[in-house]
Structures are given as C-alpha cells and as structure tokens.
Amino acid sequence: MRHSDLFYLLALQKVEGVGDIVAKKLLSQCGTAEEIFKTKASKLISVDGIGSVLLKNLRDKSIFAKAEEELKFIENNNISISFFQDEDYPERLKHCVDGPILLFASGNIDIKKRKVISIVGTRQITAYGTAFCKEFIADLAPLNPIIVSGFAYGVDIVAHQAAMENNLQTIGVVAHGLNQIYPKSHKKFVAKMEQNGGFLTEFWSSSNPEKENFVRRNRIVAGISEATIVIESADKGGSLITANIASDYNRDVFAVPGRANDKYSQGCNNLIKQQKASLLTSAADLIYMLNWDLETATKPVQKQLFVVLDADEQKIYDFLQKNGKELLDIIALQCDFPIFKIAATLLNMELKGAVRPLPGKLFEAI
C-alpha cells in the first residue's frame, strides 16, 4: 500500500462518527480515502449515514497529525497492514459488513486458502476443558488448520499453546494496539507465536485494552474463521458474545457439552439446548460437519503392519470389507452407532490406516 493511501485511511479512521460501515460507504462513493477529504460536502451528504455533524468532523485538521504519528509507529515497528479491499485481507472477514477497513499485524501470518477455526471460552478453564482443548487440536493437526483465539487467560492461551505444540499456525486477535501485550504474563509466548502466526488487531498503538474493545475484537475472531468452537463458558461471558456474532455471520458454531451442574459448562449446554451451536465431542465431529477432506492432511496416514482394532472398530471394518464403499450415514445405521460416535471412530480407524475416506462422505476398508 502506498504511503499516501495509508495516511488518508488512518486519518479517516480518526474522524469522529466514522465507523467501518460508514467508511466503506464513503470509499464506495469516492473511490479513495484521499478523495473523501477533497469531495464537496454537497456530494458527501447524499451518502447514507452522513449528516452535518459528520461533515464538520471531516474538516477537522487535527486528524492528520494523529495519522502521521501512527504511520511512524507502523513503519518503525514493521507492522503489516491489510486493507479490506486487498488480496491479503482475510477472505471471510471481507464478507462481514462491519469488518475493519484496516487490520494491523505482526509476525508471520499466512491465512490465504487455509482452514481457519476460532476457539474461545472461559478465562477460568478447568482440567476437563484443558484436556479436551489439547486433544482436540492434536487430533486436528494432520489437517494443518490455523487456530485463532483472543490471547486471553484460560481457553484462549491453552488453544494457542496447543497449536504451537503441534506446529500449527496460531493467531491472537487482541483488543489493543501492537505496542503492548495484554495480559503481560503472556509476553513469554509472543516470540514463538510470531514465528508461525502472530497477532492481529484493528486498534492503534494509542489504544489500551478497554472493556468495549474486547467486544469489537470478538467480531474479528468470529468473522475470520469458518467455525467458532466454545470449549467452556459460564452462562454469561465474552465467548458467548463471539458465538452469537459467528451465528449472525452465518458461520458454524460448536459447543463442548459438560455436566449439567458445572458452572463453566452452562454456557455451552445452553447454546446446544437452544440450537445455537452444534454439539462437539471430538475433532471428528468438526471434520464431519464442515465436510473437510481428510485426503488433504499434511501428515499422511500410513497403514500399520499389525493394526489393532477395538470391538467397535472391528465391527465397522468387517462391515466395510463385506459391503465395499459406504456412506457414513449408512455405516452408522447398519452398525447401530450414533453419528457423533461413528465419525470419531472412523477418524481413529483412518489414523490407524484401516479405512480411507472418499469423496461424498464415503468410506472403504483398506
């Protein structure tokens, strides 16, 4: 992006009353941010959402000094910039009407044509949630997804750590500028995250982690991914806000169930009960629901010389050997298994090299 283009986009962001939606309308009308400041008021007033007060704010010269200061920070700290009309801007976020016009990034983020999921949940993660999160991400690792979260305490940082342990790209979407780390205790994770992934934000270096910023941050977490997974949540919390935003964006939402009397399972159980999220018990559930192609796995599965199958796996294997290629739903019906269990079992069998997936949700014995 040219220096002058970025300068005027930054200035536009500092105009009081101009949010992302209004900014996009103005850019659609005028073509460039620079042209917005040169266009006559009589033409701008025709844009939906533009009134006399906002027109006056557009003539405020102090915004240019602020833009220049932020531009210096960006250049001095090697911050990457993505404009919502650029190719490197996250594709799914482009389809969100309130997506940021600019994203600021640090690290080595490569999100183009990749599987991206967001994992969110309580800051008070339990041993149950920790174990599920780690196992879930480890099981997904052969498909090489990008793991997105908010770099907060609890579920967020466990998801980031699990991604790094499995050599997956992980992105922390933060609610402040890239001149600081919040919480400070997570500073020890920054260098490793930036080696394969990094940090995204819409906030300037002058922005602190204020309460209202976290709600705005959540829409990026929801919008950037094809699915949002809630691992643990009380009956109220930021992760439920993220889940609702994802649902509003027509993205898949999944929730991990828990015991009825567990405080940090209430939010997940309610999402499932209210049909706002699909029940998630394993990586196989996600793979099945999103129709991910297991043949794209980065770690090819090799058949073991001596495959050890449990009773359920042996039943499915015998059925496939006798009947040949079959649909997942038919396998579940004929072998008398619920869908969620058959999906998980088939994934385990594939990892053992006993079955292979075929297009159209077909499976066959090897």
Secondary structure, 3 states (H helix, E strand, C coil): CCHHHHHHHHHHHCCCCCCHHHHHHHHHHHCCHHHHHHCCHHHHCCCCCCCHHHHHHHCCCHHHHHHHHHHHHHHHCCCEEEECCCCCCCHHHHCCCCCCCEEEEEEECCCCCCCEEEEECCCCCCHHHHHHHHHHHHHHHHHCCEEEECCCCCHHHHHHHHHHHCCCCEEEECCCCCCCCCCHHHHHHHHHHHHCEEEEECCCCCCCCCHHHHHHHHHHHHHCCCEEEECCCCCCCHHHHHHHHHHHCCCEEEECCCCCCCHHHHHHHHHHHCCCCEECCCHHHHHHHHCCCHHHCCCCCCCCCCCCCCHHHHHHHHHHHHHCCEEHHHHHHHHCCCHHHHHHHHHHHHHCCCEEEECCCEEEEC
